Amino acid sequence: MTDSIPMPGSIAPAAVRDRRRDRAMIRTWLGVVILMIVAMIVVGGATRLTNSGLSITEWKPIHGVVPPLNAAEWQEEFDKYRQIPQYQQINKGMSLDAFKSIFWWEWAHRLLGRLIGAVFFLPLVFFWVTGRIERKLVPPLVGLFVLGGLQGAVGWWMVASGLVNRVDVSQYRLATHLTLACVILAATVWIRRGLGADDGDARDRVAPLKGMATFLVVLVFVQIFLGGLVAGLDAGFTYNTWPLMDGALIPSRVYAYEPAWRSVFEDVMTVQFDHRMVAYLLLVAAFIHAFQAFRVAPGSRAARRARFLALLVIAQAGIGVMTLLMVVPIDLALTHQFGAAVVLIAAVAHRRALADPIPITG
């Protein structure tokens, strides 16, 4: 009998661990990571809106943590910036103080990325070594860490596109960077929600909701990608009327590029038009889903979540319209970007809650 009792200071074997307590700790940890990712998305938006993303022209994953500490180091960073097309064609004559204001945004963005990596990696190692992570959770959690590393590389790939022959970053790469950040956010929310308790709804009762809930998640991702293209092309600063665009509901010059597919990614008018149209589709789909949930599972938690999601979508649409009409003031634009992350979290958590939670094992 005494052989099964752990010695003081030793790690309790998985069989006698309190897995519910372990999961509560993991959920708290992932909750903090989710909040940090949302903050990262918002700071990334500020970096774009202030045209700060190219102010640091080198990728130094370790040394880059330390900002310039004296006048000579500031001048060195400024001299590097003055070699790129953005300075030479857009900001020529910028003062050192003005450069510092854009430098700090990009430095903060990169520092937050490093902090997220540390806040994810160190607890992951601790939980894993101390036996607090169930075996089947190891691959998805390690996968999240790998995605985070990939996101750092994609971020530099994006910045590099603006250092030669361009005065800003590629809209393709910016949209990819934003979308990957949201994939990481969604995956973290999915795992965290799967570790929670069952919401109490009968599975056969809410099963018909899964298809539309999945469609909503896909639509949110499409809309976020299109939002990245809008940001990359500064499309929000054009056609600042609503509901008409260039004097019509459907502008006559939309999809005018040859070949036509280029319009979807490179034409300012088409990119903004697509962003509007998908917003309408998302809004309609969210309300159809809320009505569907009310019909098939009235009074259920799923129905309440669907209704809440629809309200979030209409609020986000309203913020988007105001951002457009007011020609993208930074406070509204960042609120809109924050709203996109909130809608994504709600949509993913709702879809995950419609499935069974992850059963507790060793």
Secondary structure, 3 states (H helix, E strand, C coil): CHHHCCCCCCCCCHHHCCHHHHHHHHHHHHHHHHHHHHHHHHHHHHHHHCCCCCCCCCCCCCHHHCCCCCHHHHHHHHHHHCCCHHHHHHCCCCCHHHHHHHHHHHHHHHHHHHHHHHHHHHHHHHHHHCCCCCHHHHHHHHHHHHHHHHHHHHHHHHHHCCCCCCCCCCHHHHHHHHHHHHHHHHHHHHHHHHCCCCCCCCHHHHHHHHHHHHHHHHHHHHHHHHHHHHHHCCHHHCCCCCCCECCECCCCCCCCCCCCHHHHHHCHHHHHHHHHHHHHHHHHHHHHHHHHHHHHCCCCHHHHHHHHHHHHHHHHHHHHHHHHHCCCCHHHHHHHHHHHHHHHHHHHHHHHHCCCCCCCCC
